[in-house]
Amino acid sequence: MTTRSQISISAQQGQSTLSAPQKKFNTLVQKIAAQRQQLASWQEASVLFQQRYARELEPLQAQMDDASAELAHFLDRAYPQKGLSKTDRKHLANIICDLAQTLMEGERLDAMKALYNRYGETDFDADEKAMNEAMRAMIGESLGIELPDELDMNSPEAMMRMLNEKVEAEQAERERQQDHIADEKAKHRSQHRKKSAREVKQEAAEKDASQSLREVFRKLASALHPDRETDPEEKLRKTALMQRVNQAYANKNLLDMLQLQIEAEQIDPERINNLSAERLRHYNQVLSDQSRELQQELRDTEAHFKMRFGMSPYERITPANMMGLLREQVQLLAQDIHQMKSQLQHLEDLKTLKLWIKSQVRRSEEFDDGFDPFEGMDWMDGGRR
């Protein structure tokens, strides 16, 4: 079977160099092949990443949650002990609330909610409802859409899915209205002036490109129609090929259709070298569209991967570096767990506990990022900076 890599144009005898359309054809074929390989790499690497993520990182995340819950309960027991000032207890209550809020799920839900309500002096459910309503209103106002009451504001995936659907629907409606306005303007203009030469040329090129695609499809459909085949084995082969033809035509995938012509022995690979410049220009337009769609699919694949695994949208992720990033996450999380357990042992000492509380308050003020129980350990050396 001929492979896609064999679809290319070579200089013929007496031809010193390829023409511009021929060079563009080869460049687009190579670019599409590279984009397909990238998508295949993403699919393969994503499966392996998911397996390793579940095997190595998720258990560590569970251990970290266990250690954090142990810290929350320890601080709860430490709260009433003598030696802590009123200010110490105020800060400790805030730390406990922050910890409880991050751990409020699954089997810990009721226990963490109780801690939050005890030290927050408010009701978590009421606070969460008010926060969700405020967030819903803020996001809805910023996007110019009304978010449904049933939307789970605690689920990033559900929220992103709904927001994407809303935004896409709104965008589609705006585009429909814009298209309608543009059509009306075009009709109005057409009544008063002729189309420019550039507009006429562009429309003709698009029409010819579409016609070229249809011509390839008709030739393939005529040659591969399984109902016209009497041999059972050949009928099965043509049925399979015809399914690929239909899919390629539906996706406007000219490269696959040319490949299928070769497989169906409708054309010899050498005949591609003799395509006319006009036909090549038509083919090149279809291939350019195909390449743009593949590039968008690559961007969408990367964005979905980042969202699924909670990665920054600004971080550069590739199939080649994703495993290295996962290894770093695993190492850092293992260090955090070790640090958290060591921290618990030191906090048994009242003086160390008071220094630790001050260090957490200081970090919260400096970074304004809330509570991070394993960020640094300078409280262990007497609070020196």
C-alpha positions in Angstrom: 0.0 0.0 0.0 1.3 3.5 -0.9 1.8 5.7 2.1 1.0 9.4 2.4 4.6 10.3 2.4 4.8 9.3 -1.2 2.4 12.0 -2.3 4.8 14.7 -3.6 5.8 16.4 -6.7 9.3 15.8 -8.2 11.0 17.8 -11.0 10.5 16.0 -14.3 13.1 15.5 -17.0 14.0 18.8 -18.5 12.6 20.7 -15.6 15.3 22.4 -13.6 13.1 23.4 -10.6 9.6 23.1 -9.4 7.0 25.8 -10.0 5.6 27.9 -7.2 2.3 26.0 -7.1 4.3 22.7 -7.1 6.5 23.9 -4.2 3.5 25.0 -2.3 1.8 21.7 -2.8 4.8 19.8 -1.4 5.1 22.2 1.5 1.4 21.8 2.5 1.6 18.1 2.2 4.6 18.0 4.5 3.0 20.4 6.9 -0.2 18.4 7.1 1.8 15.2 7.7 3.6 16.9 10.5 0.4 18.2 12.1 -1.2 14.8 11.9 1.9 13.3 13.6 1.6 16.0 16.3 -2.1 15.1 16.9 -1.2 11.4 17.0 1.6 12.2 19.5 -0.8 14.1 21.7 -3.3 11.3 21.7 -0.7 8.7 22.6 1.1 10.8 25.2 -2.2 11.9 26.8 -3.2 8.3 27.4 0.2 7.5 29.0 0.0 10.7 31.0 -3.4 9.9 32.4 -2.3 6.4 33.4 0.8 7.7 35.2 -1.1 10.6 36.7 -3.6 8.2 38.2 -0.9 5.8 39.3 1.6 8.3 40.8 0.1 11.7 41.4 -3.4 11.0 42.6 -2.3 8.8 45.5 0.1 11.5 46.6 -2.7 14.1 46.4 -4.8 11.8 48.7 -1.8 11.6 51.1 -1.5 15.3 51.1 -5.2 15.7 51.8 -4.8 13.2 54.7 -1.9 15.2 56.1 -3.7 18.5 55.7 -6.8 17.1 57.5 -4.5 15.8 60.3 -3.1 19.3 60.6 -6.6 20.8 60.7 -7.6 18.5 63.6 -4.4 19.1 65.4 -4.9 22.9 65.3 -8.5 22.4 66.5 -7.1 20.5 69.5 -4.4 23.1 70.1 -6.8 26.1 69.9 -7.9 26.1 73.6 -4.5 25.4 75.2 -3.1 28.0 77.6 -0.4 30.2 76.4 -2.0 31.3 73.2 -3.1 34.9 73.1 -6.4 36.2 71.8 -4.6 37.4 68.6 -3.0 33.9 68.2 -6.4 32.3 68.4 -7.9 34.7 65.9 -5.2 33.9 63.4 -5.4 30.2 64.2 -9.2 30.2 63.6 -8.6 31.8 60.1 -6.0 29.1 59.3 -8.3 26.3 60.4 -11.2 27.8 58.3 -8.9 28.0 55.2 -7.7 24.5 55.7 -11.2 23.1 56.2 -12.5 24.9 53.1 -9.9 23.2 50.9 -10.7 19.8 52.3 -14.5 20.0 52.2 -15.3 17.0 50.0 -16.1 13.3 50.1 -15.9 11.6 53.5 -14.4 14.7 55.1 -17.2 17.0 54.1 -19.2 16.9 57.4 -16.1 17.1 59.6 -14.6 20.0 57.7 -17.9 21.8 57.5 -18.2 21.5 61.3 -14.7 23.0 61.7 -15.5 25.8 59.4 -18.7 26.7 61.1 -17.1 26.5 64.5 -14.2 28.8 63.8 -15.7 30.9 61.1 -18.6 31.9 63.2 -20.8 31.7 60.2 -22.6 28.9 58.3 -20.6 27.4 55.4 -23.6 26.6 53.3 -24.9 30.1 53.6 -21.5 31.6 52.8 -21.1 29.3 49.9 -24.5 30.2 48.5 -23.8 33.9 48.8 -20.4 33.5 47.2 -21.8 31.4 44.4 -24.5 34.0 43.7 -21.9 36.8 43.7 -19.6 34.8 41.4 -22.4 33.9 39.1 -23.5 37.5 38.9 -19.9 38.7 38.3 -19.1 36.2 35.6 -22.5 36.6 34.0 -22.1 40.4 33.9 -18.5 40.2 32.6 -19.6 37.9 29.8 -22.9 39.5 29.1 -24.8 36.3 29.7 -27.2 34.9 32.4 -25.8 31.9 34.2 -28.4 29.2 35.3 -29.1 28.8 39.0 -28.4 25.1 38.8 -24.8 25.6 37.6 -22.3 24.0 40.1 -19.9 26.9 40.7 -17.6 24.5 42.6 -17.0 22.4 39.5 -14.5 24.1 37.2 -15.2 21.5 34.4 -19.0 22.0 34.6 -18.6 25.7 34.7 -16.1 25.8 31.8 -18.3 23.5 29.8 -21.4 25.6 30.4 -19.5 28.9 29.7 -18.1 27.5 26.5 -21.5 26.5 25.4 -23.0 29.8 26.3 -20.2 31.8 24.7 -20.3 29.6 21.5 -24.0 30.1 21.3 -23.8 33.8 21.7 -20.9 34.0 19.2 -22.9 31.9 16.7 -25.8 34.2 17.1 -23.6 37.3 16.7 -22.0 35.8 13.6 -25.4 34.9 12.2 -26.5 38.5 12.7 -23.3 39.8 11.3 -23.6 37.5 8.3 -27.1 38.6 7.7 -26.1 42.3 7.9 -23.1 41.6 5.6 -25.4 39.8 3.1 -27.8 42.7 3.1 -24.9 45.1 2.6 -23.5 43.0 -0.2 -26.9 42.9 -1.9 -27.2 46.6 -1.6 -23.6 47.1 -2.9 -24.2 44.7 -5.8 -27.1 46.8 -6.9 -24.9 49.9 -7.2 -21.5 48.6 -8.2 -19.8 45.6 -9.8 -17.6 43.3 -7.7 -13.9 44.1 -7.7 -11.5 42.0 -9.7 -10.1 40.6 -6.4 -13.5 39.6 -5.1 -14.4 37.9 -8.4 -11.1 36.1 -8.4 -11.4 34.9 -4.8 -15.0 33.6 -5.3 -13.9 31.8 -8.5 -10.9 30.3 -6.7 -13.1 29.0 -3.9 -15.6 27.6 -6.4 -12.9 25.9 -8.4 -11.3 24.4 -5.3 -14.7 23.0 -4.2 -15.3 21.7 -7.7 -11.9 20.0 -7.7 -12.7 18.2 -4.5 -16.1 17.1 -5.9 -14.4 15.8 -9.1 -12.0 13.6 -7.1 -14.9 12.4 -5.0 -17.0 11.5 -8.0 -14.2 9.6 -9.6 -13.6 7.6 -6.4 -17.3 6.9 -5.9 -17.7 5.7 -9.4 -14.7 3.4 -9.2 -15.3 2.1 -5.6 -19.1 1.7 -5.5 -19.4 -1.7 -3.8 -22.8 -2.5 -5.3 -21.2 -2.8 -8.7 -18.7 -5.4 -7.5 -19.5 -9.1 -7.8 -16.4 -10.6 -6.1 -17.1 -10.8 -2.4 -13.5 -10.0 -1.3 -13.2 -7.1 -3.7 -16.6 -5.9 -2.5 -15.4 -5.8 1.1 -12.3 -3.9 0.1 -14.2 -1.4 -1.9 -16.7 -1.0 0.9 -14.0 -0.1 3.3 -12.3 2.2 0.9 -15.7 3.9 0.2 -16.2 4.5 3.8 -12.9 6.3 4.0 -13.8 8.3 0.8 -17.0 9.5 2.4 -15.2 10.5 5.6 -12.5 12.3 3.7 -15.0 14.2 1.5 -17.1 15.2 4.5 -13.9 16.6 6.2 -12.8 18.2 2.9 -9.6 16.1 3.3 -8.1 16.4 -0.1 -4.8 14.7 0.9 -6.6 11.5 2.0 -8.7 11.5 -1.1 -5.6 11.7 -3.3 -4.1 8.9 -1.3 -7.2 6.9 -1.8 -7.0 7.5 -5.6 -3.6 5.9 -5.5 -4.8 3.0 -3.4 -7.7 2.5 -5.8 -5.2 2.5 -8.6 -7.0 5.4 -10.3 -3.9 7.4 -10.6 -0.2 6.6 -10.7 1.8 8.6 -8.2 3.8 10.0 -11.1 0.7 11.6 -12.6 0.7 14.1 -9.7 3.9 15.5 -11.2 1.9 16.5 -14.3 -1.0 18.3 -12.7 -1.7 21.6 -14.3 -0.8 24.8 -12.5 -4.5 25.8 -12.4 -5.5 22.4 -10.8 -2.5 22.7 -8.4 -3.8 26.1 -7.2 -7.2 24.6 -6.6 -5.7 21.8 -4.6 -3.4 24.1 -2.7 -6.4 26.1 -1.5 -8.1 23.0 -0.2 -4.9 21.8 1.5 -4.4 25.3 3.1 -7.8 25.1 4.6 -7.1 21.6 5.9 -3.9 22.7 7.5 -5.6 25.6 9.3 -8.2 23.3 10.7 -5.5 20.9 11.9 -3.7 23.7 13.6 -6.8 24.8 15.4 -7.4 21.2 16.5 -3.9 21.1 17.9 -4.6 24.3 19.9 -7.9 22.9 21.2 -6.2 19.7 22.2 -3.6 21.5 24.2 -6.2 23.8 25.9 -8.4 20.9 26.8 -5.4 19.0 28.3 -4.4 21.9 30.5 -8.0 22.5 31.7 -8.4 18.8 32.5 -5.3 18.5 34.6 -5.5 22.0 36.2 -2.5 23.4 34.4 -1.8 27.1 33.7 -3.2 28.1 30.2 0.1 30.1 29.7 2.4 27.1 30.3 3.8 25.5 27.2 2.8 21.8 27.1 3.9 19.4 24.5 3.8 15.6 24.2 7.6 15.7 24.6 7.6 17.6 27.9 4.4 16.6 29.7 6.0 13.6 31.4 8.8 15.7 32.7 6.3 18.2 34.1 4.4 15.3 35.8 7.7 14.0 37.3 8.3 17.5 38.8 4.8 17.6 40.2 5.2 14.2 41.8 8.6 15.1 43.3 7.3 18.4 44.7 4.2 16.9 46.1 6.2 14.1 47.8 8.4 16.8 49.4 5.4 18.8 50.5 4.0 15.7 52.2 7.2 15.0 54.0 7.4 18.6 55.1 3.8 18.6 56.3 4.5 15.5 58.5 7.6 17.0 59.9 5.8 20.2 60.6 3.2 18.4 62.7 5.9 17.0 65.0 7.4 20.5 65.6 4.0 22.1 66.3 3.6 20.1 69.5 5.8 22.7 71.1 3.8 25.8 72.1 6.6 28.3 71.3 7.1 26.8 67.9 3.3 26.8 67.3 3.1 30.5 68.1 6.0 31.3 65.7 4.4 29.2 63.0 1.1 31.1 63.4 3.0 34.3 62.9 4.8 33.0 59.9 1.5 32.0 58.2 0.0 35.4 58.9 3.2 37.1 57.5 3.1 35.0 54.3 -0.6 35.7 53.9 0.0 39.4 54.1 3.0 39.3 51.8 1.6 37.2 49.1 -2.1 37.6 49.6 -2.6 34.0 48.5 -4.3 32.7 51.6 -3.1 29.8 53.7 -0.2 27.6 52.4 0.9 25.3 55.3 4.0 23.9 53.6 5.4 27.1 52.1 8.8 27.5 53.8 9.9 26.5 57.2 11.6 29.6 58.6 9.5 29.4 61.7 11.5 26.4 62.8 14.7 28.4 63.3 13.1 30.9 65.6 11.3 33.0 63.0 14.5 34.5 61.5 14.2 35.6 57.9 
